[in-house]
Structure formats: structure tokens, C-alpha cells
């Protein structure tokens, strides 16, 4: 699959070819613009000189990883917390999935199992897990039976509710409008 997020072409290429980069982008997708979150795995790879493996990040010196995350421009507005979160996720991948992000979704029986696996990751609550299941299904070709149901509203055909639905600037605008509408309704 080739992702077409409205970000740097090389960042999209990495997200399309490296399941760990995609997962790291999703980890970072909170309290910052999604363009920043999903570009940061590419920036991390540049800073390291290569795309890292889950084993490498799991074993990385935590202080050094924080320094890499904090180097201007920081990979996230909370570099210390998010470096730790990414490292926790990678440790989970090492412990449960042989250090391979793609094993998180490989061989799942159905969408419920996929959602359960994703939700077991540190920092993945229900909404983030459903969005990631939708992203995997809609843009990464991971479509076990029942994946749309497991993704909830984010799995709907033709919706513009999350990163799973963004393929260009226009769809990004629709997702942003939806999120703005939801925030306004929550305040009312």
C-alpha cells in the first residue's frame, strides 16, 4: 500500500513500507497536528541514520532516546513522555510479537482480535485503537473479517473522521471540519 497523507513524500514512503513507522506515527498522534505525528517517524529515522527496529528502540538508552526526540525541532510537544511511550510500545512488540510491528495484525482471526491486540498497546485507548484498525483497513490493506465493525464509526465507508480517511489536502480539511464540529458539540 502507498499512503497519501498530505506530508513529505519520503515520510509517506516510510509509513507505507515500514509497519513500525506507521505504528510510531499513530503513537505520536495526540495533542499535535497529525502531519507532525506522521512525519516524525521519518525524522527519527533521519536522526538515527536508518529506520529503527522495535528491538533497537526497546533497548535504546532512555535518556539518549529523549534527547533524540527533544532535538529541535522536537518530534512531539512532549518529547520525554512520548519517547518513553514509543519505547514502551516497542518493548511490548518485542515481548509479544517477536519485535515486528506487522505481527501485531498478522494472522488475526477477525476484527475483534485485531482491535484487542491494538488496544493492549501502551497508550492505545478505545478511540485510538479503533482509528488504527480503520487506518490499517482503509489504507494498509489489513482487512480481517469484521474489521469495519471493530473500528466503529471510523471504519465507515465514505467517512471523514480520522487519519484513516485522509488521502490528500481536501480529505484532511473534511476530517478537520468533523473534529471541529465534534468539539463544538461537546462544549454545547
Helices and strands as residue ranges (DSSP letters): H 9-17, H 19-28, H 34-48, H 54-59, H 62-70, H 79-97, G 101-104, H 111-119, H 126-139, H 147-150, G 152-155, G 163-165, H 169-187
